[in-house]
Amino acid sequence: MPKMTFIDRDGSRHDVDAPNGLSVLEVAHKHDIDLEGACEGSLACATCHVIVDPEWAGKLSDATDDEEDMLDLAFGLEETSRLGCQIVMTDALDGLVVHIPKQG
């Protein structure tokens, strides 16, 4: 089973199992990681904004136009910002590292 790491707002690391087919948002909720996801993954908000570790950013599929539009609403955008609901775990993402942005 793939694993991934969440780096929390305070810098603490959470290494968790990340089953194939689950989104990063779903993985976060499964492990009680503080990532909101107000729209429950329907691509209607930006509350599941994560910053993908630069080492991993190039391994993800490109963001859709709809995801880019929602990201425009997120606080603290960075070059590797993505919505957690749009990153679906696969074996190729085993070891993925994402940072939960600090709140403004």
Secondary structure, DSSP 8 states (H G I E B T S, - for coil): --EEEEE-TTS-EEEEE--TT-BHHHHHHHTT-----TTTTSSS--TTEEEE-HHHHTTS----HHHHHHHTT-TT--TTEEEGGG-B--GGGTTEEEE-----
